[in-house]
Amino acid sequence: MIEFYTWTTPNGRKVSIMLEECGLPYRVHRIDIGTNREQFAPEYLKINPNGKIPSIVDPDGPGGKPIAMMESGAILVYLADKTGKFFPQKDRYQVLQWLMFQMGGVGPMFGQAHHFMRAKKDEIPYGSERYGNEAKRLYGVMDRHLAGREFFAGEYSIADMAIYPWVARHEWHRVDLAAFPEVKRWFEALGRRPAVVKGMSVPA
């Protein structure tokens, strides 16, 4: 049983999607990042020194020894290696580059757009414009890449799982998916996968 520490964010849900897709048994621990208490509690910092979510503890890690993992992208790679699923060898570096695209671009920039457009009580136009424009640029990159492709890197992979929960919040960064038809097609197709639906509801 994998112990899964998470909250209702895209970074958490990319891991819950992977757990569901792989059919791995897991137990959910809710870490309410809005309080700044649970995530910085000493017992949680032993699992994740950065005090963020998600994290996992796998009692059956490499060599049969327990392992604690932090950072959503690293967790996806770990689970893919553990199960031999969703990280195909023939497309490994394509998958890796689109996973890093999410980790280094989509996640941070969309997250900043969310902050300036939603979290701030008094909106700061400069922040909304800067990160809103960057979000749209990244959508353009994805839209052009997905033209003629079903998934980001060959077959369905951890790259798609990483990007999907961020695109699911397109309204938060004021993006109309109709303006990016290839992303819309991809997004709707993934949204019909039962494991994606279930993973997006974790934690309840």
WOQUICOR-V276872 format. One record per backbone hydrogen bond with DSSP energy under -0.5 kcal/mol. CO is the residue of the C=O (numbers start at 1). NH is the residue of the N-H. Records with the same first field share a line. If there is no record, write none. Layout:
BEGIN
CO->NH  NH
END
This chain:
BEGIN
2->4  27
3->5  57
4->6  29
5->54  55
6->31
7->9
9->13
10->14
11->15
12->15  16
13->17
14->18
15->19
16->20
17->21
18->22
19->23  24
20->23
25->2
27->4
28->30
29->6
30->32
31->33
32->35  36
37->40
38->41
41->44  45
42->46
44->47  48
48->51
54->71
55->5
56->69
57->3  59
58->61  67
61->64
62->65
65->61
67->58
69->56
71->75
72->76
73->77
74->78
75->79
76->80
77->81
78->82
79->83
80->84  85
86->158
88->91
89->92
91->95
92->96
93->97
94->98
95->99
96->100
97->101
98->102
99->103
100->104
101->105  106
102->107
105->109
106->110
107->111
108->112
109->113
110->114
111->115
112->116
113->117
114->118  119
115->120
121->123
123->125
124->128
125->129
126->130
127->131
128->132
129->133
130->134
131->135
132->136
133->137
134->138
135->139
136->140
137->141
138->142
139->143
140->144
141->145
142->146
143->147
144->147
146->149
153->155
157->160  161
158->162
159->163
160->164
161->165
163->166  167
164->168
166->169
167->170
169->172  173
170->175
171->174
175->177
176->179
177->180
180->184
181->185
182->186
183->187
184->188
185->189
186->190
187->191
189->192
190->193
193->197
194->198
195->199
196->200
198->201
199->202
END
